[in-house]
Amino acid sequence: MTVLYSIALFLGAAVFEIGGAWLVWQGIREHRGWVWIGTGVIALGIYGVFASLQPDANFGRILAAYGGVFVAGSLAWGMVVDGFRPDRWDVTGALICLIGVAIIMYAPRPA
């Protein structure tokens, strides 16, 4: 059950970090204004809360693993929100990152 909880936290973190960054991008690059930017900053703060709730106590491990989730999540966000179509190399890279996440987070370790 701990692995499922951890995965759920990674997914929540991805929504808030990628969504927050996207809102800031929209506010600045698409000239949508300060409300979009401010909402993005709040979402980025909520991302930090999700990351801190991970069961593993090692900040470096959590953030390193989340990097792989961020890569795959960013491609997925682009597909859903912006109509981006990743090529086979994007997909291959994202899969490699997710394998890395699984190794970093869920490999058996001595107690």
Secondary structure as GFF3:
##gff-version 3
##sequence-region A 1 111
A	DSSP	alpha_helix	2	29	.	.	.	ID=ss1
A	DSSP	alpha_helix	34	52	.	.	.	ID=ss2
A	DSSP	alpha_helix	59	82	.	.	.	ID=ss3
A	DSSP	alpha_helix	88	106	.	.	.	ID=ss4
###
